[in-house]
Amino acid sequence: MLEAYARVAKAIGDRPWFRPISRGLVPVLDKVLVPLGLRSTPWPTLVLATIGRKSGEERKAPLFYVEVDGGVAVPATNYGGAEPNWSKNLRANPRCQVTLDRQTTHRIARPAAEEDEDAIFQRFADFYPVYDVYRERAGRDIPIWILEPAPSG
């Protein structure tokens, strides 16, 4: 089923008319839907809550993810633009929260090991092929964050 969605994503995912929809509408919907166990797209989505490095306030971002040993991975593609604020926030403070499957858990973010980055990124491109376009357009290293469960205590 995801293969069919991958074909659709490849066909329309980087069209100029689709970008405003995916940048504006989808995040707003997913901030509401993901905590309810739903999502606006067929792709695996979580809501990441970070602490703003300048404001000190909670900031939320819905993101596609893949499961990795010990946690979930999220790429900081920002549609091929500058590094997104949520990624900069994780650099400043790796403590975060993830809402997934109607559960919110405390996590610690760490950059993916350099030797694992390409394989993890390819997993994203497999289900959402436009990630390859984002990577080319960015002209920068795209951090991949691993969000692991925070130790209790």
N, C-alpha and C positions, 0 to 999 in steps of 0.2 A: 504494500500500500504506500509506504514512504517513497518508493521508486516513482510512482505516478506523481506524487507531490514534488519530488526532486525535478522531474521534467517540467512541471509548471513553474517552479521556482527559477529554473534555468531560463525559461522562455520569458518570464515577466519580471523576475526579481531585481533587475538593474535598469528597468525602463524608467525614463524620467517621470512619467506620470505615476508610477508605482512607488517611487521613493518617498514622496510626501505622505502617502498612506502608511507605508511601513514605518516611517520615522515618527509620525504623529499619532495616528489612530491605534495601531497595534499595541504600542506600549501602554497607552491609557487603558485600553480594554484589558490587557493582561495584568495590570496592577490590581484590577478588580477581580478578574476571573481566576487567576492562578491560586489565590488563597481559598477559593471555593472548590478547587480540584478540577477546574476547567481551563481552557486556553483558547485564544482566538485563531491559532494556526494548528496544523497537525504535528508540528515539530515539538520536541521536548523542551519545555519552558519552565524556568524558575523565576522567582523574584529575589533579587539580591538587595539587601539593605546594608548600606555603608554609612559611615559618619563623614560628613563633609569636612574636608581638610581645612577649609577656610571658615565655614559657617559653624561647624560643630553640630550641625543638625542632621537628622537621619535623612538619607537620600535613597530612593528605591529605583531599581532598574530591572525590567523583565529581560531575560536573556535566554538564548538557546544554550543547551548544555549537553554534554555527554558524560556518562559515568566512567570513572577511572578508578583504579585500585586505590581505595582509601577515601574517595570523595567524588566530586563532580568537577568537570573542567568547563571553563567559559573563556572564549577568545575576545580580546579587546579590539575588535575590528572597527567599530563605529562607522560602518558602511564605507570603509576605505578612507575616512577622514582622520583627523587628529586623534590622539589617544583620548578615549572617553573619560569623563570625570570620575566615574565609578572606579576605573582602573587606577587613576591618580590617587583616589581616596584610599584604595587598598595599599598602595605604596606607603602612604602616610600612616595608616593604621590597618593592619591585616585582620583585625577582629571584625566580623560581619555576621549577618543572619541570612539564612536562605529559607524561603518558603517554597515548598515542593510537596505535592500530594496532600494539601491541606495541613501540612505540619511545618512549623517554623523551628529551625534549629540554629544554634550558635555554631559558627565556623571560624576557622583560621585560614586565611588565604596565603598561598605561596606560589611563586612562579613555577611553571612546569620546568622540569630538567631540560636543558638544551637538547640533549639527545632524544627526548621524547616529543618535542614540539611538532615536528613535521608529521609524525604518525597521528598525533592527536588532532592536528589541524585537518588532516585528510579525512578523519572521521566526520568532521563538520561539513567539509566540502562534499562528502558522499551523499549526505541527506539535503544539503542546501548548497548547490554548486556555485551560487553567486559569491560564496566566501572566497573563491579563487580570484574573482574580479576585485573584491574588496582588498585582498592582499596585494595585488598588483597596483591598484590605485593608491593605496596608502603610502607607498614609498618609504616605509619605516618597518622596523620589527614590530610584529603584533604580539604583545604579551598574551600568553595563555595562563590563566590563573587556575590553580587547583584549590578547591574549597573543601577543606577536610573538617570533620567534626572537631569541635573545640574540646579540650580535656575538661572533664567535669570538675567542679570545685570552686 
